[in-house]
Amino acid sequence: MKARKENPADFLVTGEGQFTTVYLLHPITDAAREWVAEHLPEDAQHLGESIAVEHRYIHDIVDGARNDGLAVR
């Protein structure tokens, strides 16, 4: 039986496409959830554990997370 790979990503971003206006930022690890609590506004729109992010902000958020050493996929 093949061993299951661990997910190396801290965040998963969904919502790709030419006409996407809202992306979902999925914190997968505890480090990612802590980063969200420290860096995103308290009134951010949550959908379950995921955060809805307007297209104009997603790149800055992803860059910030990566600059802090987190992996985003």
C-alpha positions in Angstrom: 0.0 0.0 0.0 1.3 3.4 -1.0 1.9 5.9 1.8 -0.3 8.9 1.8 1.5 12.2 1.2 1.2 15.0 3.7 -0.2 18.3 2.4 2.7 20.7 2.5 0.4 23.8 1.9 -0.7 26.0 4.8 -3.4 27.7 2.6 -5.4 26.6 -0.4 -6.9 29.3 -2.7 -9.9 28.4 -4.8 -11.8 30.4 -7.4 -9.6 30.6 -10.5 -10.8 32.0 -13.7 -11.1 35.0 -15.9 -14.4 36.2 -14.4 -13.7 35.3 -10.7 -14.6 38.2 -8.4 -14.3 36.3 -5.1 -11.7 33.8 -4.0 -11.8 31.5 -1.0 -8.8 31.4 1.2 -8.7 28.0 3.1 -6.4 27.9 6.1 -5.3 24.3 6.4 -2.8 24.4 9.2 -2.7 25.9 12.7 0.0 28.3 11.5 -2.3 29.5 8.7 -5.2 30.0 11.1 -3.0 32.0 13.4 -1.8 34.1 10.4 -5.4 34.9 9.5 -6.2 35.9 13.1 -3.2 38.3 13.1 -3.3 39.7 9.6 -6.9 39.8 8.3 -9.6 42.1 9.7 -12.0 40.7 12.3 -15.0 41.6 10.0 -13.6 39.5 7.1 -16.4 37.4 5.5 -16.0 33.7 6.6 -17.6 30.8 4.9 -17.1 28.0 7.4 -13.3 28.1 8.1 -12.6 29.8 4.7 -12.4 33.5 4.1 -14.0 35.1 1.1 -11.5 37.6 -0.5 -12.3 40.0 -3.3 -10.1 39.6 -6.4 -8.4 42.9 -5.9 -7.0 41.8 -2.5 -6.1 38.1 -3.0 -2.6 38.7 -4.5 -1.5 40.9 -1.6 -2.8 38.5 1.0 -1.1 35.5 -0.7 2.1 37.5 -1.0 2.0 38.5 2.6 1.4 34.9 3.7 4.3 33.7 1.6 6.6 36.4 2.8 5.9 35.2 6.3 7.0 31.7 5.3 3.7 30.0 4.7 3.0 27.8 1.7 0.0 28.7 -0.5 -1.3 26.5 -3.2 
